[in-house]
Amino acid sequence: MLYSKLAEFYNKAGNTAKRLEKIEILSHFLKEIPEKNKDIIYLLLGEIYPEYDERRIGISSQLAIKAISKATGTEEAGVLHEWKEIGDLGKVAEKLTEKKKQATLQRHVLTTEKVLENLRKLPSLEGKGTVEKKLSLIVELLTSANPIEALYLVRTLIGDLRIGVKESTIRDSMAVTFFSDKKEAIKKLQDAIDKTNDIASVFEILKTGKIKQLNVLELEIGKPIKVMLAQKAKNIKDGFERVGKPCAIEYKYDGFRLEIHKNKNQIILFTRRLENVTRQFPEVIDYIKRYVKGDSFIIDSEAVGFDRKTREYKPFQEISQRIRRKYDIEKLQEELPVEVNVFDIIYYNGKSMLNAPFGKRTELLRKIIKNEPYKIIHAKQIITSDEKEADKFYKKALHDNQEGIMFKNLQAIYQPGSRVGNMLKMKPEERDLDLVITGGEYGTGKRSGWLSSYILSCKDDSTGKFLEIGKVGTGIKEKATEGGNEDISFNELTEKLRPYFLEEKGKTVKIKPKIVVAVTYQEIQNSPNYNSGFALRFPRFTALRPDKSPDDISTLKEIKKDFEGQKRNWKYG
Ligand code: AMP
């Protein structure tokens, strides 16, 4: 397909904020995509591979600037200048390509196949000369692009497509395009997307007219699926009211999520962001082999750190380095051991468990896991209708250094990727949030050269936009010290953020929402200073959350709730 057709679609979809209109526009476009071109669906989402695949485009703004400079024959300083003026690198590419077009008439026709071919080479490049190779792949595309194509190519490269098309938009458009009963179709399609975690392959089935094939799709071991997420319960009464009585109540462990796949002798571990971390946890592989029965399965769990000597559980921050570190694994395993707490099962011995009620799933776990404390256990759980018993269990969880409890509806199915109302989390009257950094300010004096204050944003769940809610500068160290301390310095945090800088004006920087941090605060206030309408009082940085994506952060709705709850507390003491 011609890339110009896709660019035209991006433009149309980006020009309306109305969801139904987007669906309509997309539905027309889906009809035009040829059967063999299902991969265009990835491009619609600004991606090049299915969600379960770890390969991402990953081009920094800096490299994009270099490429625009080369392709349009503009000095890098000139591109930077335009960027500061316009604030959108895509638009800069559009403008400069327009200018160049007037000077030369040479242009190859760009197809979506060619764009994908080049973009897909990017993630696998390694070693010497990588930057040059990447640059030449990008420049090749940009020199063939017309202005509007250049705009969307650059936005795709830096991961900021800005057309408001999500997986659910495509799902709903497919329902409109290929089915008569839209509501029924959405359910069917969601099930197919959950099982494949690859919306393009679902599209392909529809396009070839073999709709019946949707019914036989199955989960595939080794291909991670999105994990189910929880909503918040205000208190024990609220928890019971929302998930029903009796329900399962479990410890909410303060660790990180591990989705564990086993197929005969092969075991693969994924984080909640579906990154493969198998190599980082050799001991977990061993526990799975020894203490979990079954030829093939997918189980869902939380790994928690503990102190080998005192046997006390440790907070997540103290073990977070185990997720990323790729060297000294044995040493780290010795120093920062983890216990795996299994709380769900998604697939067992050839059969999907997605549609089995939680009560059945948890029963199965009880049968197949041999509890070995400090290695692997079935998450601590009670099944009860009694508030007093629940309260006792909650206090015990806190006493054991865990975050709180989870309420689980015993009839509920497993819904990948959804924040569902039949699994609730309850933590102490908490004052902490997970937020994403969307900006910063350069410091002065001894802090000059790096960002010393960071703008934090939450997510507006109704629009998907990130809204600012405050600035944080405390809880971060002046200097990086030697040793395995996980605390981060201004310098280190700035370097982590630098690849995502979108725009620099004077001392302030706009940053692409990528890096998620945990922040504590004393109070939420109404505030006209931030576009969320709220501000945090005394925010303090507590940890990086590399295991969380910007889609997982605290939502405006949750913050409003916290704010309301806080008011009630003031009122009633
Ligand atoms: P939050 O990260 O605050 O949204 O809380 C939800 C997270 O709690 C899940 O994504 C899991 O990583 C974690 N978790 C800990 N214990 C459990 C449990 N027993 N059941 C489900 N999730 C749990």
Residues whose N, C-alpha, C, O or C-beta is under 5 A from the ligand:
A	BS01	AMP	M228 A230 E250 Y251 K252 Y253 F256 R257 E302 F343 A379 M406 K425
